[in-house]
Amino acid sequence: MAGDQKPPSTGGPGDVPPGAGQGWTALSYLIAGMLVWGFIGWLVDRWLETDGIATGIGIVLGMAGGIILVVRKLGTPQ
């Protein structure tokens, strides 16, 4: 039924592209994971007096945790 179709969006300045919220969510999970676990690693470095090893491990663990959260929260596109 041709009359039931929705007209295309005009693309005004206030329009948010579809999926933008999911993109920001994914980006914030990744950045927050790196910052939080990197900071924890930095604290462990200060405590054990190592030279940044725990900070690097914390950042990598934060990235992995962020990826896991993104996959669990957003899943696969359908």
mmCIF file of the N, C-alpha and C atoms, coordinates in Angstrom:
data_MODEL
# 
_entry.id   MODEL 
# 
loop_
_atom_site.group_PDB 
_atom_site.id 
_atom_site.type_symbol 
_atom_site.label_atom_id 
_atom_site.label_alt_id 
_atom_site.label_comp_id 
_atom_site.label_asym_id 
_atom_site.label_entity_id 
_atom_site.label_seq_id 
_atom_site.pdbx_PDB_ins_code 
_atom_site.Cartn_x 
_atom_site.Cartn_y 
_atom_site.Cartn_z 
_atom_site.occupancy 
_atom_site.B_iso_or_equiv 
_atom_site.pdbx_formal_charge 
_atom_site.auth_seq_id 
_atom_site.auth_comp_id 
_atom_site.auth_asym_id 
_atom_site.auth_atom_id 
_atom_site.pdbx_PDB_model_num 
ATOM 1   N N  . MET A 1 1  ? 0.826  -1.155 0.000  1.00 0.00 ? 1  MET A N  1 
ATOM 2   C CA . MET A 1 1  ? 0.000  0.000  0.000  1.00 0.00 ? 1  MET A CA 1 
ATOM 3   C C  . MET A 1 1  ? 0.882  1.233  0.000  1.00 0.00 ? 1  MET A C  1 
ATOM 4   N N  . ALA A 1 2  ? 0.875  1.894  -1.094 1.00 0.00 ? 2  ALA A N  1 
ATOM 5   C CA . ALA A 1 2  ? 1.778  3.018  -1.291 1.00 0.00 ? 2  ALA A CA 1 
ATOM 6   C C  . ALA A 1 2  ? 1.471  4.184  -0.374 1.00 0.00 ? 2  ALA A C  1 
ATOM 7   N N  . GLY A 1 3  ? 0.248  4.387  0.054  1.00 0.00 ? 3  GLY A N  1 
ATOM 8   C CA . GLY A 1 3  ? -0.110 5.509  0.897  1.00 0.00 ? 3  GLY A CA 1 
ATOM 9   C C  . GLY A 1 3  ? 0.327  5.345  2.345  1.00 0.00 ? 3  GLY A C  1 
ATOM 10  N N  . ASP A 1 4  ? 0.714  4.124  2.746  1.00 0.00 ? 4  ASP A N  1 
ATOM 11  C CA . ASP A 1 4  ? 1.092  3.864  4.129  1.00 0.00 ? 4  ASP A CA 1 
ATOM 12  C C  . ASP A 1 4  ? 2.571  4.100  4.412  1.00 0.00 ? 4  ASP A C  1 
ATOM 13  N N  . GLN A 1 5  ? 3.327  4.470  3.402  1.00 0.00 ? 5  GLN A N  1 
ATOM 14  C CA . GLN A 1 5  ? 4.760  4.645  3.609  1.00 0.00 ? 5  GLN A CA 1 
ATOM 15  C C  . GLN A 1 5  ? 5.041  5.949  4.329  1.00 0.00 ? 5  GLN A C  1 
ATOM 16  N N  . LYS A 1 6  ? 6.044  5.908  5.195  1.00 0.00 ? 6  LYS A N  1 
ATOM 17  C CA . LYS A 1 6  ? 6.472  7.071  5.962  1.00 0.00 ? 6  LYS A CA 1 
ATOM 18  C C  . LYS A 1 6  ? 7.357  7.946  5.079  1.00 0.00 ? 6  LYS A C  1 
ATOM 19  N N  . PRO A 1 7  ? 7.170  9.266  5.104  1.00 0.00 ? 7  PRO A N  1 
ATOM 20  C CA . PRO A 1 7  ? 8.032  10.121 4.266  1.00 0.00 ? 7  PRO A CA 1 
ATOM 21  C C  . PRO A 1 7  ? 9.462  10.117 4.788  1.00 0.00 ? 7  PRO A C  1 
ATOM 22  N N  . PRO A 1 8  ? 10.444 10.267 3.902  1.00 0.00 ? 8  PRO A N  1 
ATOM 23  C CA . PRO A 1 8  ? 11.853 10.279 4.342  1.00 0.00 ? 8  PRO A CA 1 
ATOM 24  C C  . PRO A 1 8  ? 12.134 11.481 5.225  1.00 0.00 ? 8  PRO A C  1 
ATOM 25  N N  . SER A 1 9  ? 13.101 11.319 6.103  1.00 0.00 ? 9  SER A N  1 
ATOM 26  C CA . SER A 1 9  ? 13.510 12.384 7.010  1.00 0.00 ? 9  SER A CA 1 
ATOM 27  C C  . SER A 1 9  ? 14.160 13.517 6.238  1.00 0.00 ? 9  SER A C  1 
ATOM 28  N N  . THR A 1 10 ? 13.936 14.728 6.704  1.00 0.00 ? 10 THR A N  1 
ATOM 29  C CA . THR A 1 10 ? 14.533 15.881 6.029  1.00 0.00 ? 10 THR A CA 1 
ATOM 30  C C  . THR A 1 10 ? 15.982 16.088 6.426  1.00 0.00 ? 10 THR A C  1 
ATOM 31  N N  . GLY A 1 11 ? 16.428 15.470 7.523  1.00 0.00 ? 11 GLY A N  1 
ATOM 32  C CA . GLY A 1 11 ? 17.831 15.577 7.926  1.00 0.00 ? 11 GLY A CA 1 
ATOM 33  C C  . GLY A 1 11 ? 18.174 16.920 8.512  1.00 0.00 ? 11 GLY A C  1 
ATOM 34  N N  . GLY A 1 12 ? 17.332 17.409 9.399  1.00 0.00 ? 12 GLY A N  1 
ATOM 35  C CA . GLY A 1 12 ? 17.566 18.701 10.033 1.00 0.00 ? 12 GLY A CA 1 
ATOM 36  C C  . GLY A 1 12 ? 18.747 18.638 10.995 1.00 0.00 ? 12 GLY A C  1 
ATOM 37  N N  . PRO A 1 13 ? 19.177 19.796 11.491 1.00 0.00 ? 13 PRO A N  1 
ATOM 38  C CA . PRO A 1 13 ? 20.345 19.845 12.368 1.00 0.00 ? 13 PRO A CA 1 
ATOM 39  C C  . PRO A 1 13 ? 20.122 19.153 13.716 1.00 0.00 ? 13 PRO A C  1 
ATOM 40  N N  . GLY A 1 14 ? 18.867 19.019 14.180 1.00 0.00 ? 14 GLY A N  1 
ATOM 41  C CA . GLY A 1 14 ? 18.599 18.388 15.463 1.00 0.00 ? 14 GLY A CA 1 
ATOM 42  C C  . GLY A 1 14 ? 18.401 16.881 15.371 1.00 0.00 ? 14 GLY A C  1 
ATOM 43  N N  . ASP A 1 15 ? 18.412 16.346 14.169 1.00 0.00 ? 15 ASP A N  1 
ATOM 44  C CA . ASP A 1 15 ? 18.187 14.908 13.996 1.00 0.00 ? 15 ASP A CA 1 
ATOM 45  C C  . ASP A 1 15 ? 19.407 14.116 14.445 1.00 0.00 ? 15 ASP A C  1 
ATOM 46  N N  . VAL A 1 16 ? 19.152 13.041 15.170 1.00 0.00 ? 16 VAL A N  1 
ATOM 47  C CA . VAL A 1 16 ? 20.214 12.144 15.609 1.00 0.00 ? 16 VAL A CA 1 
ATOM 48  C C  . VAL A 1 16 ? 20.169 10.915 14.714 1.00 0.00 ? 16 VAL A C  1 
ATOM 49  N N  . PRO A 1 17 ? 21.289 10.541 14.098 1.00 0.00 ? 17 PRO A N  1 
ATOM 50  C CA . PRO A 1 17 ? 21.276 9.363  13.242 1.00 0.00 ? 17 PRO A CA 1 
ATOM 51  C C  . PRO A 1 17 ? 20.939 8.108  14.041 1.00 0.00 ? 17 PRO A C  1 
ATOM 52  N N  . PRO A 1 18 ? 20.249 7.139  13.420 1.00 0.00 ? 18 PRO A N  1 
ATOM 53  C CA . PRO A 1 18 ? 19.908 5.915  14.146 1.00 0.00 ? 18 PRO A CA 1 
ATOM 54  C C  . PRO A 1 18 ? 21.169 5.169  14.564 1.00 0.00 ? 18 PRO A C  1 
ATOM 55  N N  . GLY A 1 19 ? 21.172 4.675  15.794 1.00 0.00 ? 19 GLY A N  1 
ATOM 56  C CA . GLY A 1 19 ? 22.318 3.931  16.289 1.00 0.00 ? 19 GLY A CA 1 
ATOM 57  C C  . GLY A 1 19 ? 23.384 4.793  16.929 1.00 0.00 ? 19 GLY A C  1 
ATOM 58  N N  . ALA A 1 20 ? 23.189 6.116  16.933 1.00 0.00 ? 20 ALA A N  1 
ATOM 59  C CA . ALA A 1 20 ? 24.206 6.991  17.529 1.00 0.00 ? 20 ALA A CA 1 
ATOM 60  C C  . ALA A 1 20 ? 24.302 6.757  19.030 1.00 0.00 ? 20 ALA A C  1 
ATOM 61  N N  . GLY A 1 21 ? 23.178 6.503  19.677 1.00 0.00 ? 21 GLY A N  1 
ATOM 62  C CA . GLY A 1 21 ? 23.199 6.230  21.110 1.00 0.00 ? 21 GLY A CA 1 
ATOM 63  C C  . GLY A 1 21 ? 23.979 4.965  21.430 1.00 0.00 ? 21 GLY A C  1 
ATOM 64  N N  . GLN A 1 22 ? 23.835 3.964  20.600 1.00 0.00 ? 22 GLN A N  1 
ATOM 65  C CA . GLN A 1 22 ? 24.572 2.726  20.801 1.00 0.00 ? 22 GLN A CA 1 
ATOM 66  C C  . GLN A 1 22 ? 26.062 2.947  20.584 1.00 0.00 ? 22 GLN A C  1 
ATOM 67  N N  . GLY A 1 23 ? 26.405 3.763  19.639 1.00 0.00 ? 23 GLY A N  1 
ATOM 68  C CA . GLY A 1 23 ? 27.815 4.058  19.386 1.00 0.00 ? 23 GLY A CA 1 
ATOM 69  C C  . GLY A 1 23 ? 28.459 4.784  20.557 1.00 0.00 ? 23 GLY A C  1 
ATOM 70  N N  . TRP A 1 24 ? 27.747 5.776  21.102 1.00 0.00 ? 24 TRP A N  1 
ATOM 71  C CA . TRP A 1 24 ? 28.265 6.502  22.259 1.00 0.00 ? 24 TRP A CA 1 
ATOM 72  C C  . TRP A 1 24 ? 28.361 5.600  23.471 1.00 0.00 ? 24 TRP A C  1 
ATOM 73  N N  . THR A 1 25 ? 27.393 4.685  23.621 1.00 0.00 ? 25 THR A N  1 
ATOM 74  C CA . THR A 1 25 ? 27.443 3.735  24.734 1.00 0.00 ? 25 THR A CA 1 
ATOM 75  C C  . THR A 1 25 ? 28.673 2.851  24.615 1.00 0.00 ? 25 THR A C  1 
ATOM 76  N N  . ALA A 1 26 ? 28.911 2.315  23.428 1.00 0.00 ? 26 ALA A N  1 
ATOM 77  C CA . ALA A 1 26 ? 30.069 1.447  23.215 1.00 0.00 ? 26 ALA A CA 1 
ATOM 78  C C  . ALA A 1 26 ? 31.370 2.205  23.468 1.00 0.00 ? 26 ALA A C  1 
ATOM 79  N N  . LEU A 1 27 ? 31.463 3.414  22.948 1.00 0.00 ? 27 LEU A N  1 
ATOM 80  C CA . LEU A 1 27 ? 32.675 4.210  23.132 1.00 0.00 ? 27 LEU A CA 1 
ATOM 81  C C  . LEU A 1 27 ? 32.915 4.533  24.608 1.00 0.00 ? 27 LEU A C  1 
ATOM 82  N N  . SER A 1 28 ? 31.843 4.855  25.326 1.00 0.00 ? 28 SER A N  1 
ATOM 83  C CA . SER A 1 28 ? 32.016 5.183  26.743 1.00 0.00 ? 28 SER A CA 1 
ATOM 84  C C  . SER A 1 28 ? 32.424 3.963  27.556 1.00 0.00 ? 28 SER A C  1 
ATOM 85  N N  . TYR A 1 29 ? 31.906 2.775  27.219 1.00 0.00 ? 29 TYR A N  1 
ATOM 86  C CA . TYR A 1 29 ? 32.341 1.552  27.910 1.00 0.00 ? 29 TYR A CA 1 
ATOM 87  C C  . TYR A 1 29 ? 33.827 1.304  27.693 1.00 0.00 ? 29 TYR A C  1 
ATOM 88  N N  . LEU A 1 30 ? 34.286 1.474  26.472 1.00 0.00 ? 30 LEU A N  1 
ATOM 89  C CA . LEU A 1 30 ? 35.694 1.218  26.167 1.00 0.00 ? 30 LEU A CA 1 
ATOM 90  C C  . LEU A 1 30 ? 36.611 2.227  26.863 1.00 0.00 ? 30 LEU A C  1 
ATOM 91  N N  . ILE A 1 31 ? 36.255 3.497  26.788 1.00 0.00 ? 31 ILE A N  1 
ATOM 92  C CA . ILE A 1 31 ? 37.098 4.525  27.405 1.00 0.00 ? 31 ILE A CA 1 
ATOM 93  C C  . ILE A 1 31 ? 37.078 4.398  28.922 1.00 0.00 ? 31 ILE A C  1 
ATOM 94  N N  . ALA A 1 32 ? 35.887 4.190  29.487 1.00 0.00 ? 32 ALA A N  1 
ATOM 95  C CA . ALA A 1 32 ? 35.788 4.074  30.945 1.00 0.00 ? 32 ALA A CA 1 
ATOM 96  C C  . ALA A 1 32 ? 36.557 2.852  31.449 1.00 0.00 ? 32 ALA A C  1 
ATOM 97  N N  . GLY A 1 33 ? 36.480 1.746  30.734 1.00 0.00 ? 33 GLY A N  1 
ATOM 98  C CA . GLY A 1 33 ? 37.226 0.555  31.144 1.00 0.00 ? 33 GLY A CA 1 
ATOM 99  C C  . GLY A 1 33 ? 38.718 0.803  31.158 1.00 0.00 ? 33 GLY A C  1 
ATOM 100 N N  . MET A 1 34 ? 39.214 1.456  30.104 1.00 0.00 ? 34 MET A N  1 
ATOM 101 C CA . MET A 1 34 ? 40.637 1.748  30.043 1.00 0.00 ? 34 MET A CA 1 
ATOM 102 C C  . MET A 1 34 ? 41.061 2.700  31.154 1.00 0.00 ? 34 MET A C  1 
ATOM 103 N N  . LEU A 1 35 ? 40.247 3.722  31.419 1.00 0.00 ? 35 LEU A N  1 
ATOM 104 C CA . LEU A 1 35 ? 40.613 4.696  32.447 1.00 0.00 ? 35 LEU A CA 1 
ATOM 105 C C  . LEU A 1 35 ? 40.559 4.089  33.845 1.00 0.00 ? 35 LEU A C  1 
ATOM 106 N N  . VAL A 1 36 ? 39.494 3.380  34.148 1.00 0.00 ? 36 VAL A N  1 
ATOM 107 C CA . VAL A 1 36 ? 39.340 2.826  35.498 1.00 0.00 ? 36 VAL A CA 1 
ATOM 108 C C  . VAL A 1 36 ? 40.408 1.780  35.779 1.00 0.00 ? 36 VAL A C  1 
ATOM 109 N N  . TRP A 1 37 ? 40.554 0.815  34.895 1.00 0.00 ? 37 TRP A N  1 
ATOM 110 C CA . TRP A 1 37 ? 41.527 -0.254 35.147 1.00 0.00 ? 37 TRP A CA 1 
ATOM 111 C C  . TRP A 1 37 ? 42.955 0.230  34.964 1.00 0.00 ? 37 TRP A C  1 
ATOM 112 N N  . GLY A 1 38 ? 43.164 1.213  34.103 1.00 0.00 ? 38 GLY A N  1 
ATOM 113 C CA . GLY A 1 38 ? 44.489 1.819  34.001 1.00 0.00 ? 38 GLY A CA 1 
ATOM 114 C C  . GLY A 1 38 ? 44.864 2.543  35.274 1.00 0.00 ? 38 GLY A C  1 
ATOM 115 N N  . PHE A 1 39 ? 43.891 3.244  35.884 1.00 0.00 ? 39 PHE A N  1 
ATOM 116 C CA . PHE A 1 39 ? 44.147 3.920  37.151 1.00 0.00 ? 39 PHE A CA 1 
ATOM 117 C C  . PHE A 1 39 ? 44.429 2.909  38.259 1.00 0.00 ? 39 PHE A C  1 
ATOM 118 N N  . ILE A 1 40 ? 43.671 1.821  38.291 1.00 0.00 ? 40 ILE A N  1 
ATOM 119 C CA . ILE A 1 40 ? 43.931 0.778  39.286 1.00 0.00 ? 40 ILE A CA 1 
ATOM 120 C C  . ILE A 1 40 ? 45.333 0.198  39.082 1.00 0.00 ? 40 ILE A C  1 
ATOM 121 N N  . GLY A 1 41 ? 45.707 -0.030 37.831 1.00 0.00 ? 41 GLY A N  1 
ATOM 122 C CA . GLY A 1 41 ? 47.057 -0.503 37.546 1.00 0.00 ? 41 GLY A CA 1 
ATOM 123 C C  . GLY A 1 41 ? 48.115 0.488  37.967 1.00 0.00 ? 41 GLY A C  1 
ATOM 124 N N  . TRP A 1 42 ? 47.843 1.781  37.778 1.00 0.00 ? 42 TRP A N  1 
ATOM 125 C CA . TRP A 1 42 ? 48.779 2.815  38.205 1.00 0.00 ? 42 TRP A CA 1 
ATOM 126 C C  . TRP A 1 42 ? 48.956 2.787  39.719 1.00 0.00 ? 42 TRP A C  1 
ATOM 127 N N  . LEU A 1 43 ? 47.834 2.606  40.442 1.00 0.00 ? 43 LEU A N  1 
ATOM 128 C CA . LEU A 1 43 ? 47.927 2.511  41.895 1.00 0.00 ? 43 LEU A CA 1 
ATOM 129 C C  . LEU A 1 43 ? 48.759 1.295  42.322 1.00 0.00 ? 43 LEU A C  1 
ATOM 130 N N  . VAL A 1 44 ? 48.579 0.177  41.643 1.00 0.00 ? 44 VAL A N  1 
ATOM 131 C CA . VAL A 1 44 ? 49.364 -1.023 41.951 1.00 0.00 ? 44 VAL A CA 1 
ATOM 132 C C  . VAL A 1 44 ? 50.835 -0.767 41.643 1.00 0.00 ? 44 VAL A C  1 
ATOM 133 N N  . ASP A 1 45 ? 51.118 -0.055 40.542 1.00 0.00 ? 45 ASP A N  1 
ATOM 134 C CA . ASP A 1 45 ? 52.508 0.306  40.227 1.00 0.00 ? 45 ASP A CA 1 
ATOM 135 C C  . ASP A 1 45 ? 53.132 1.147  41.331 1.00 0.00 ? 45 ASP A C  1 
ATOM 136 N N  . ARG A 1 46 ? 52.379 2.101  41.834 1.00 0.00 ? 46 ARG A N  1 
ATOM 137 C CA . ARG A 1 46 ? 52.901 2.946  42.910 1.00 0.00 ? 46 ARG A CA 1 
ATOM 138 C C  . ARG A 1 46 ? 53.144 2.132  44.179 1.00 0.00 ? 46 ARG A C  1 
ATOM 139 N N  . TRP A 1 47 ? 52.247 1.186  44.454 1.00 0.00 ? 47 TRP A N  1 
ATOM 140 C CA . TRP A 1 47 ? 52.339 0.373  45.659 1.00 0.00 ? 47 TRP A CA 1 
ATOM 141 C C  . TRP A 1 47 ? 53.511 -0.604 45.584 1.00 0.00 ? 47 TRP A C  1 
ATOM 142 N N  . LEU A 1 48 ? 53.682 -1.249 44.417 1.00 0.00 ? 48 LEU A N  1 
ATOM 143 C CA . LEU A 1 48 ? 54.742 -2.245 44.250 1.00 0.00 ? 48 LEU A CA 1 
ATOM 144 C C  . LEU A 1 48 ? 56.037 -1.644 43.711 1.00 0.00 ? 48 LEU A C  1 
ATOM 145 N N  . GLU A 1 49 ? 56.024 -0.363 43.379 1.00 0.00 ? 49 GLU A N  1 
ATOM 146 C CA . GLU A 1 49 ? 57.185 0.348  42.835 1.00 0.00 ? 49 GLU A CA 1 
ATOM 147 C C  . GLU A 1 49 ? 57.717 -0.304 41.556 1.00 0.00 ? 49 GLU A C  1 
ATOM 148 N N  . THR A 1 50 ? 56.799 -0.642 40.667 1.00 0.00 ? 50 THR A N  1 
ATOM 149 C CA . THR A 1 50 ? 57.171 -1.144 39.341 1.00 0.00 ? 50 THR A CA 1 
ATOM 150 C C  . THR A 1 50 ? 57.097 0.009  38.350 1.00 0.00 ? 50 THR A C  1 
ATOM 151 N N  . ASP A 1 51 ? 57.596 -0.229 37.167 1.00 0.00 ? 51 ASP A N  1 
ATOM 152 C CA . ASP A 1 51 ? 57.708 0.849  36.180 1.00 0.00 ? 51 ASP A CA 1 
ATOM 153 C C  . ASP A 1 51 ? 56.633 0.773  35.097 1.00 0.00 ? 51 ASP A C  1 
ATOM 154 N N  . GLY A 1 52 ? 55.376 0.860  35.468 1.00 0.00 ? 52 GLY A N  1 
ATOM 155 C CA . GLY A 1 52 ? 54.305 0.928  34.480 1.00 0.00 ? 52 GLY A CA 1 
ATOM 156 C C  . GLY A 1 52 ? 53.788 -0.402 33.971 1.00 0.00 ? 52 GLY A C  1 
ATOM 157 N N  . ILE A 1 53 ? 54.274 -1.489 34.488 1.00 0.00 ? 53 ILE A N  1 
ATOM 158 C CA . ILE A 1 53 ? 53.826 -2.800 33.998 1.00 0.00 ? 53 ILE A CA 1 
ATOM 159 C C  . ILE A 1 53 ? 52.360 -3.024 34.355 1.00 0.00 ? 53 ILE A C  1 
ATOM 160 N N  . ALA A 1 54 ? 52.000 -2.749 35.600 1.00 0.00 ? 54 ALA A N  1 
ATOM 161 C CA . ALA A 1 54 ? 50.615 -2.954 36.026 1.00 0.00 ? 54 ALA A CA 1 
ATOM 162 C C  . ALA A 1 54 ? 49.674 -1.972 35.327 1.00 0.00 ? 54 ALA A C  1 
ATOM 163 N N  . THR A 1 55 ? 50.147 -0.782 35.013 1.00 0.00 ? 55 THR A N  1 
ATOM 164 C CA . THR A 1 55 ? 49.317 0.180  34.286 1.00 0.00 ? 55 THR A CA 1 
ATOM 165 C C  . THR A 1 55 ? 48.982 -0.355 32.901 1.00 0.00 ? 55 THR A C  1 
ATOM 166 N N  . GLY A 1 56 ? 49.973 -0.884 32.212 1.00 0.00 ? 56 GLY A N  1 
ATOM 167 C CA . GLY A 1 56 ? 49.730 -1.473 30.890 1.00 0.00 ? 56 GLY A CA 1 
ATOM 168 C C  . GLY A 1 56 ? 48.786 -2.655 30.957 1.00 0.00 ? 56 GLY A C  1 
ATOM 169 N N  . ILE A 1 57 ? 48.980 -3.501 31.940 1.00 0.00 ? 57 ILE A N  1 
ATOM 170 C CA . ILE A 1 57 ? 48.096 -4.654 32.105 1.00 0.00 ? 57 ILE A CA 1 
ATOM 171 C C  . ILE A 1 57 ? 46.678 -4.178 32.422 1.00 0.00 ? 57 ILE A C  1 
ATOM 172 N N  . GLY A 1 58 ? 46.554 -3.151 33.267 1.00 0.00 ? 58 GLY A N  1 
ATOM 173 C CA . GLY A 1 58 ? 45.243 -2.614 33.604 1.00 0.00 ? 58 GLY A CA 1 
ATOM 174 C C  . GLY A 1 58 ? 44.529 -2.039 32.395 1.00 0.00 ? 58 GLY A C  1 
ATOM 175 N N  . ILE A 1 59 ? 45.245 -1.333 31.540 1.00 0.00 ? 59 ILE A N  1 
ATOM 176 C CA . ILE A 1 59 ? 44.632 -0.761 30.336 1.00 0.00 ? 59 ILE A CA 1 
ATOM 177 C C  . ILE A 1 59 ? 44.146 -1.861 29.405 1.00 0.00 ? 59 ILE A C  1 
ATOM 178 N N  . VAL A 1 60 ? 44.957 -2.898 29.230 1.00 0.00 ? 60 VAL A N  1 
ATOM 179 C CA . VAL A 1 60 ? 44.553 -4.016 28.362 1.00 0.00 ? 60 VAL A CA 1 
ATOM 180 C C  . VAL A 1 60 ? 43.339 -4.735 28.943 1.00 0.00 ? 60 VAL A C  1 
ATOM 181 N N  . LEU A 1 61 ? 43.353 -4.957 30.264 1.00 0.00 ? 61 LEU A N  1 
ATOM 182 C CA . LEU A 1 61 ? 42.194 -5.596 30.901 1.00 0.00 ? 61 LEU A CA 1 
ATOM 183 C C  . LEU A 1 61 ? 40.958 -4.710 30.794 1.00 0.00 ? 61 LEU A C  1 
ATOM 184 N N  . GLY A 1 62 ? 41.129 -3.402 30.905 1.00 0.00 ? 62 GLY A N  1 
ATOM 185 C CA . GLY A 1 62 ? 40.005 -2.484 30.757 1.00 0.00 ? 62 GLY A CA 1 
ATOM 186 C C  . GLY A 1 62 ? 39.420 -2.515 29.353 1.00 0.00 ? 62 GLY A C  1 
ATOM 187 N N  . MET A 1 63 ? 40.284 -2.608 28.337 1.00 0.00 ? 63 MET A N  1 
ATOM 188 C CA . MET A 1 63 ? 39.789 -2.721 26.963 1.00 0.00 ? 63 MET A CA 1 
ATOM 189 C C  . MET A 1 63 ? 39.023 -4.016 26.772 1.00 0.00 ? 63 MET A C  1 
ATOM 190 N N  . ALA A 1 64 ? 39.576 -5.113 27.280 1.00 0.00 ? 64 ALA A N  1 
ATOM 191 C CA . ALA A 1 64 ? 38.898 -6.411 27.147 1.00 0.00 ? 64 ALA A CA 1 
ATOM 192 C C  . ALA A 1 64 ? 37.559 -6.390 27.875 1.00 0.00 ? 64 ALA A C  1 
ATOM 193 N N  . GLY A 1 65 ? 37.535 -5.835 29.075 1.00 0.00 ? 65 GLY A N  1 
ATOM 194 C CA . GLY A 1 65 ? 36.281 -5.743 29.814 1.00 0.00 ? 65 GLY A CA 1 
ATOM 195 C C  . GLY A 1 65 ? 35.267 -4.860 29.114 1.00 0.00 ? 65 GLY A C  1 
ATOM 196 N N  . GLY A 1 66 ? 35.728 -3.772 28.526 1.00 0.00 ? 66 GLY A N  1 
ATOM 197 C CA . GLY A 1 66 ? 34.834 -2.895 27.768 1.00 0.00 ? 66 GLY A CA 1 
ATOM 198 C C  . GLY A 1 66 ? 34.245 -3.591 26.564 1.00 0.00 ? 66 GLY A C  1 
ATOM 199 N N  . ILE A 1 67 ? 35.048 -4.369 25.868 1.00 0.00 ? 67 ILE A N  1 
ATOM 200 C CA . ILE A 1 67 ? 34.552 -5.114 24.712 1.00 0.00 ? 67 ILE A CA 1 
ATOM 201 C C  . ILE A 1 67 ? 33.512 -6.138 25.155 1.00 0.00 ? 67 ILE A C  1 
ATOM 202 N N  . ILE A 1 68 ? 33.777 -6.818 26.260 1.00 0.00 ? 68 ILE A N  1 
ATOM 203 C CA . ILE A 1 68 ? 32.808 -7.799 26.770 1.00 0.00 ? 68 ILE A CA 1 
ATOM 204 C C  . ILE A 1 68 ? 31.493 -7.108 27.124 1.00 0.00 ? 68 ILE A C  1 
ATOM 205 N N  . LEU A 1 69 ? 31.566 -5.945 27.777 1.00 0.00 ? 69 LEU A N  1 
ATOM 206 C CA . LEU A 1 69 ? 30.349 -5.215 28.124 1.00 0.00 ? 69 LEU A CA 1 
ATOM 207 C C  . LEU A 1 69 ? 29.589 -4.750 26.885 1.00 0.00 ? 69 LEU A C  1 
ATOM 208 N N  . VAL A 1 70 ? 30.305 -4.307 25.873 1.00 0.00 ? 70 VAL A N  1 
ATOM 209 C CA . VAL A 1 70 ? 29.653 -3.858 24.647 1.00 0.00 ? 70 VAL A CA 1 
ATOM 210 C C  . VAL A 1 70 ? 28.922 -5.021 23.990 1.00 0.00 ? 70 VAL A C  1 
ATOM 211 N N  . VAL A 1 71 ? 29.565 -6.170 23.920 1.00 0.00 ? 71 VAL A N  1 
ATOM 212 C CA . VAL A 1 71 ? 28.930 -7.325 23.283 1.00 0.00 ? 71 VAL A CA 1 
ATOM 213 C C  . VAL A 1 71 ? 27.710 -7.772 24.084 1.00 0.00 ? 71 VAL A C  1 
ATOM 214 N N  . ARG A 1 72 ? 27.817 -7.780 25.416 1.00 0.00 ? 72 ARG A N  1 
ATOM 215 C CA . ARG A 1 72 ? 26.676 -8.185 26.247 1.00 0.00 ? 72 ARG A CA 1 
ATOM 216 C C  . ARG A 1 72 ? 25.541 -7.182 26.182 1.00 0.00 ? 72 ARG A C  1 
ATOM 217 N N  . LYS A 1 73 ? 25.867 -5.902 26.215 1.00 0.00 ? 73 LYS A N  1 
ATOM 218 C CA . LYS A 1 73 ? 24.838 -4.852 26.241 1.00 0.00 ? 73 LYS A CA 1 
ATOM 219 C C  . LYS A 1 73 ? 24.180 -4.674 24.883 1.00 0.00 ? 73 LYS A C  1 
ATOM 220 N N  . LEU A 1 74 ? 24.988 -4.572 23.845 1.00 0.00 ? 74 LEU A N  1 
ATOM 221 C CA . LEU A 1 74 ? 24.452 -4.236 22.531 1.00 0.00 ? 74 LEU A CA 1 
ATOM 222 C C  . LEU A 1 74 ? 24.209 -5.463 21.658 1.00 0.00 ? 74 LEU A C  1 
ATOM 223 N N  . GLY A 1 75 ? 24.915 -6.533 21.921 1.00 0.00 ? 75 GLY A N  1 
ATOM 224 C CA . GLY A 1 75 ? 24.736 -7.760 21.140 1.00 0.00 ? 75 GLY A CA 1 
ATOM 225 C C  . GLY A 1 75 ? 25.158 -7.589 19.705 1.00 0.00 ? 75 GLY A C  1 
ATOM 226 N N  . THR A 1 76 ? 24.677 -8.484 18.878 1.00 0.00 ? 76 THR A N  1 
ATOM 227 C CA . THR A 1 76 ? 24.982 -8.434 17.458 1.00 0.00 ? 76 THR A CA 1 
ATOM 228 C C  . THR A 1 76 ? 23.844 -7.714 16.730 1.00 0.00 ? 76 THR A C  1 
ATOM 229 N N  . PRO A 1 77 ? 24.154 -6.969 15.683 1.00 0.00 ? 77 PRO A N  1 
ATOM 230 C CA . PRO A 1 77 ? 23.085 -6.289 14.940 1.00 0.00 ? 77 PRO A CA 1 
ATOM 231 C C  . PRO A 1 77 ? 22.171 -7.292 14.255 1.00 0.00 ? 77 PRO A C  1 
ATOM 232 N N  . GLN A 1 78 ? 20.903 -6.933 14.206 1.00 0.00 ? 78 GLN A N  1 
ATOM 233 C CA . GLN A 1 78 ? 19.926 -7.851 13.594 1.00 0.00 ? 78 GLN A CA 1 
ATOM 234 C C  . GLN A 1 78 ? 19.360 -7.278 12.343 1.00 0.00 ? 78 GLN A C  1 
# 
